[in-house]
Amino acid sequence: MITVFTSAIMKGARGPWMAINSDFPDPSFVRSTDGTWYAFGSNGNGKRVQVARSTDFNTWTLLNKEALPTLAGWETEIDHWAPDVIRRSDGRYIMYYSGEAKEMVRHHCVGVAVSQSTDPTGPYVPNETPLSCRLGQGGSIDPAGFVDKDGSRYVTFKVDGNSIGHGGDCNNGITPLVPTPILLQKVEDDGFTLIGDAIPILDRGDSDGPLVEAPNLILHGDTYFLFYSTHCFTDTKYDVRWATSKSITGPYIKSGRKLFGTGDYALTSPGGGTVYGCGDKILFHGFCEPNKRCTYAADIAIDGDEVTVL
């Protein structure tokens, strides 16, 4: 069975439109070699990893397919969050995702799974070894793959420090606040063999509330753009921001501006954004109903260090 969702806001209107009118949080997307778009979302609708498809980036179809039918030995059955898919040079696809660690439940590791074929919808087979755990620092979540102009591969992810915070806003609103750094890990061409140690490239500041999360890295011209979200995903202060750098390893300078925030275009708690490598398209989620995060799409433009919504 396939369910089709159409945009509630026409693409011709300024700003974002609803792409998937279903609970489809933390969307990422990839374009296949035939030009078809595939989006991936956190667990929901009876799936660990959800998949949607579009031929035009406007109207999306939610597929009745489980992208991650089997699990690795380190993870539990619940909480598969923020999957991100990127194509490898051998034509197969690699999925990064957050899974709950059996070793420390309610805390997460970044898992890696590889498609059995060149079909981006999977099925994906998980590696038995996670890419990152860092459970002593709260765990690792929100991974995203990136290929640099020289072909080098990286994965960005968040150290989930607020999961071991001292309470309050997103469990990290009471001092001393715990760091929630975004790390950059270089990997081999297989997408998961580590090269060196991960390095921090961004962390929360006073304007970010309890955390920064949901990193997504692109290169536009000679500038690296790191998109990310701040505050708690349940808070109306949740948003999409960006920082820039001339070097992939940083330093990244926060723009201090929001690409999307609550009230913009009638959105509520927009976040978890993924930007296409060309810097012209974005998917992100927002609350469309209580306890339901729909996926929205938008066209964007980058000029110098500035990002605008079209």
C-alpha positions in Angstrom: 0.0 0.0 0.0 1.3 3.5 -0.9 -0.1 6.7 0.5 0.1 9.9 -1.5 0.3 13.3 0.2 0.1 16.5 -1.8 1.2 20.0 -0.7 -1.2 22.0 1.4 0.6 25.1 0.4 1.2 25.5 -3.3 4.8 25.7 -4.5 4.1 28.9 -6.2 3.5 30.6 -2.9 6.4 32.3 -1.2 8.1 30.2 1.5 7.9 26.6 2.5 5.1 24.1 1.7 4.0 20.9 3.4 5.7 18.0 1.6 4.6 15.1 3.8 1.4 15.5 5.8 2.3 12.7 8.2 4.5 12.2 11.2 7.9 12.2 9.4 10.4 14.0 11.7 14.1 14.7 11.2 14.0 14.4 7.4 17.0 14.0 5.2 17.0 13.3 1.5 19.1 12.1 -1.4 18.8 12.2 -5.2 19.2 9.0 -7.1 21.1 8.7 -10.4 17.8 8.8 -12.3 16.8 12.2 -10.7 14.3 10.8 -8.2 14.3 12.3 -4.7 14.1 10.0 -1.6 13.5 11.3 1.9 14.1 9.4 5.1 12.5 10.1 8.5 12.8 9.0 12.1 10.7 6.1 13.4 7.0 6.5 12.9 4.0 5.1 11.1 5.1 1.6 12.2 8.6 1.9 10.7 12.1 2.2 12.2 13.2 4.3 9.3 10.6 5.8 7.0 11.0 6.5 3.3 9.2 8.9 0.9 9.7 9.5 -2.8 9.3 12.5 -5.1 10.0 13.1 -8.8 9.7 16.9 -8.5 10.6 17.8 -4.9 7.0 19.2 -4.6 4.7 16.3 -4.2 5.9 13.4 -2.1 4.7 9.8 -1.7 5.2 8.0 1.6 6.3 4.4 0.9 5.1 1.4 2.8 8.7 0.2 3.2 10.9 -0.5 6.2 14.4 0.8 5.2 16.1 -0.9 8.2 14.5 -4.4 8.6 17.3 -5.8 10.7 19.2 -4.4 13.6 22.8 -4.7 14.9 23.6 -6.3 18.2 24.3 -3.1 20.0 20.9 -1.4 19.6 17.4 -1.8 21.0 14.2 -2.0 19.0 13.2 1.6 19.8 14.2 5.2 19.0 15.7 5.1 15.5 16.2 8.8 14.9 17.4 11.2 12.2 18.5 8.9 9.4 20.8 10.4 6.8 21.5 8.7 3.4 24.4 9.4 1.0 25.5 7.6 -2.1 28.9 5.9 -2.1 31.3 5.9 -5.1 30.4 2.2 -5.7 26.8 3.1 -6.3 25.4 1.7 -3.1 24.0 3.9 -0.4 25.1 4.3 3.2 22.7 5.3 6.0 23.7 6.9 9.3 21.2 6.9 12.1 20.8 7.2 15.8 19.9 4.0 17.7 19.4 3.4 21.4 22.3 1.6 23.0 21.6 -1.6 24.9 24.6 -0.8 27.1 23.0 2.5 28.3 19.3 2.7 27.5 17.8 6.1 26.8 21.1 7.0 25.3 22.2 6.6 21.7 25.0 5.7 19.3 25.4 6.6 15.6 24.8 3.5 13.6 25.8 2.7 10.0 23.9 0.6 7.5 24.7 -0.1 3.8 22.1 -0.8 1.1 22.1 -4.3 -0.3 21.9 -2.9 -3.8 21.9 0.4 -5.6 18.3 0.9 -4.6 18.2 4.0 -2.3 15.1 2.7 -0.4 17.1 -0.3 0.9 16.9 -2.6 2.6 19.9 -1.4 4.6 22.1 -3.9 6.6 23.6 -2.4 9.7 27.2 -2.7 10.7 27.8 -4.5 14.0 30.1 -1.7 15.1 28.6 1.8 15.6 30.4 4.8 14.2 30.3 6.7 17.5 28.8 6.2 20.9 30.5 8.4 23.5 28.0 7.2 26.1 30.1 8.8 28.9 29.4 12.2 27.4 25.7 11.4 26.8 25.8 9.5 23.5 25.9 10.4 19.8 23.0 11.4 17.7 21.9 13.3 14.5 24.5 12.1 12.0 24.9 13.4 8.5 27.3 12.5 5.7 29.2 14.9 3.6 31.6 14.6 0.6 34.1 17.4 0.1 35.3 18.8 -3.2 38.4 16.5 -3.2 36.2 13.4 -2.6 37.0 13.1 1.1 34.2 11.8 3.2 33.0 13.1 6.6 30.2 12.5 9.1 28.9 15.3 11.4 27.0 14.4 14.5 26.0 15.8 17.9 27.3 14.6 21.3 24.1 14.3 23.2 25.3 16.0 26.4 21.9 17.2 27.4 20.8 13.6 27.9 23.1 13.6 31.0 22.2 17.2 32.0 20.9 18.4 35.4 17.2 18.9 34.4 15.2 21.9 33.2 14.9 22.8 29.5 15.6 19.7 27.5 17.4 18.3 30.6 20.1 21.0 30.2 18.6 24.1 31.6 20.1 23.9 35.1 23.7 24.9 35.7 26.3 23.6 35.2 25.2 23.2 31.6 26.7 20.2 29.8 28.3 20.7 26.4 26.5 19.5 23.3 29.2 19.8 20.7 28.8 19.0 17.0 31.7 16.9 15.9 33.3 16.2 12.5 34.6 12.7 11.8 36.6 11.9 8.6 36.0 8.5 7.2 37.3 6.2 4.4 35.5 5.9 1.1 33.4 3.0 2.5 31.7 5.7 4.6 32.4 4.2 8.0 36.1 3.4 8.6 37.4 6.1 10.8 40.3 8.3 9.9 41.7 10.0 13.0 39.7 11.4 15.8 36.5 13.4 15.5 36.9 17.2 16.2 34.4 19.7 17.6 33.3 22.3 15.1 30.4 24.0 17.0 28.8 24.1 20.4 26.0 25.8 22.2 26.1 29.4 23.4 23.7 31.5 25.4 21.6 32.3 22.4 21.1 28.6 21.6 19.4 27.6 24.8 20.2 24.1 26.1 21.8 22.7 23.0 22.7 22.7 19.3 21.8 19.7 17.2 20.8 18.3 13.8 24.0 19.3 11.9 24.0 19.4 8.1 27.1 20.4 6.2 27.4 21.6 2.6 30.0 23.4 0.5 28.8 26.4 -1.5 31.5 28.1 -3.6 34.5 28.3 -1.2 32.4 28.5 1.9 31.3 25.6 4.2 27.8 26.1 5.6 26.8 24.2 8.7 23.0 24.2 9.3 21.8 23.3 12.7 19.0 23.6 15.2 18.9 25.3 18.6 16.8 24.9 21.8 14.5 21.9 22.5 12.5 20.3 19.7 9.3 20.7 21.8 9.9 24.4 22.4 8.6 27.1 20.2 12.2 28.5 20.2 13.4 25.5 18.1 14.7 26.7 14.8 17.1 26.3 11.9 20.3 28.4 11.8 23.6 28.3 10.1 27.3 29.0 10.6 30.0 29.4 8.0 33.7 28.6 7.6 36.4 28.8 4.9 37.9 25.5 6.2 36.0 22.3 6.8 37.5 21.9 10.2 36.5 25.4 11.2 36.4 27.7 12.9 32.6 28.1 12.1 31.1 31.5 12.7 27.5 31.6 13.7 25.4 33.9 11.5 23.2 34.8 14.5 20.1 34.5 12.3 17.3 32.0 11.8 16.4 30.5 8.5 13.1 29.3 10.0 11.5 30.0 13.4 8.1 29.6 15.0 5.7 32.1 13.4 7.5 32.3 10.2 5.2 31.1 7.4 2.8 29.8 10.1 5.4 27.2 11.2 5.6 25.8 14.8 9.0 24.6 16.1 10.7 24.1 12.7 14.0 22.2 12.8 16.0 19.2 11.8 16.8 20.8 8.4 18.7 19.0 5.6 20.0 21.2 2.7 20.8 19.8 -0.8 24.4 20.0 -1.7 23.8 22.7 -4.3 22.3 24.9 -1.5 19.0 25.4 -3.2 16.6 23.1 -1.5 15.7 22.1 2.1 13.5 19.7 4.0 12.8 20.2 7.6 10.1 19.3 10.1 7.6 21.3 12.2 4.6 20.6 14.4 1.5 20.4 12.2 -0.6 19.0 15.0 0.2 18.3 18.7 2.7 15.4 18.8 2.9 15.2 15.0 5.8 16.6 13.1 5.2 16.9 9.4 7.9 17.5 6.8 8.1 20.8 5.0 10.1 21.7 1.8 11.4 25.1 0.6 13.6 26.6 -2.0 16.4 28.6 -0.7 19.3 30.8 -2.1 22.8 31.4 -0.9 24.6 34.6 -1.7 28.0 35.0 0.0 27.4 34.0 3.6 23.7 34.8 3.5 20.9 32.2 3.2 17.4 33.3 2.2 14.1 31.5 1.7 12.5 32.0 -1.8 
